[in-house]
Amino acid sequence: MSVAGGLPLAIARAQLHQCESLQIFTKNANQWRARPLAPEEIAAFQKAANETGIQPIVSHASYLINIATANPALRAQSLAALGEEVDRAEALGLLGVVLHPGARMTAPEDDAIAMVVSALAEVIAARAGGKTMILLEHTAGQGTAMGASFEQIASMLDGVRDNKRLGVCLDTCHLLASGYDICSEDGYRETFDRFDELIGFERLEVFHLNDSKKPCRSRVDRHEHIGKGCVGLEPFRRLVNDPRFDRLPMVIETEKTGTREKMKIVPDPLDVMNLDILRSLRKQG
C-alpha cells in the first residue's frame, strides 16, 4: 500500500481493502536518502496498526541496495542504506524488511554469496538488541541477480552465525520465472519439498502473490494480475489453502490503477480485483 500522505495512511488504505496484512516502503524505493520519521508519525502508525489488527506488517527495502557487490563505494552505500531500513522498520514495530540480495555483476557466485553473508552479519551485529528481521527475497534470476535458487538462499542464511533474525520471502512470479514449476500439482509439491529440505519452512515468513507475464525459466521478473499470467489460478488456490502456510502473510505486488488519487484513501479497482480473486479461492469452513 502507498504511504502517500504519511505512513499511517497506508494502514487506513489496507483497512479499506479489508487486508489482514500489509507491506509498505518506509522511504522512496528508488532513492538513497530518506526523510526522518517523526515521533508523532511513528506513534500514529503503531496506534493504527494496533487498532485495526493488521499484522504482521513488513517493509520492502530500496531497490538500489546491493549487498552482493564487490564495488567498495556501492557496498558501503548499500550497507548504510540497509541499516537505515532495518532501523526504520524497528522503530515502527515491523516484522521485517524484505530484501533483494543484489547482483554479483562480474564476480563469481561464491564470492557474491560471501559478500551477502558478511553484509547481513555486519548489519545484524550492529543491532544486537533489535527484533526486526531481514527477509531475503527469492528472485527471478534476471541478469546477474543473486538469490534465484534455494541453494543460494540457503548458503546466505547458513553463512551467518547469528541468523535468528534472518528469514525468507517467496514470490510466486519469481519462483516460476527462475525455474520452479509451481503450476502443476507435482511441480508445486516438489518445489516446496525442496524448499523445506534446503531451507526449512521455519525460515519462511512471507509470500508475495504475483502472477507472471513470462513463463517458467524465463528469468524475467514481470508481475501480472492474479490468474492472468503464466502461473494461473490453481497454484494460488493451493497456496491460500495450504495448511503449512496458514500463519503466513501473503502480499500482492500487482499493478495498481494508474489514475488513482495518490494522496487519498480510496479503493484501487485493480487491488480490489486481485484481492477478491484470492479470497474467492479460499475454501470455506
PEWOWO-V940191 format. One line per field, one symbol per residue. phi: phi as a letter, one per 30 degrees, with the letter a starting at -180 (. if undefined). burial: # if it has 24 or more other C-alpha atoms within 12 Angstrom, else .. Layout:
BEGIN
phi = ???
burial = ???
END
This chain:
BEGIN
phi = .dcejkeedddddddedhdcbabbcdaddcbddbddddedddddddddddddidadcbccdedddbccdcdeddddddddddedddddddddiddacdbddjcdhcddedddddddedddddddddbecdcdcccdcdcdidicddjcbddddddddddcdccdccbbcccdddedddkcddddddddddddddddddcjddddcacccbdbdcdeidhccbdbdeicbddiddddedddcdddcedcdbccbdecddcddddccbdceddeedddddddddddi
burial = ###..##########.#.#########.#..#....#...##..##.##..#.#################....#.############################....#..#############.....#.###########.#######.#######.#..#.###################....#..##..#...#.#.#########################.############.......#########........####.###.##.###......
END
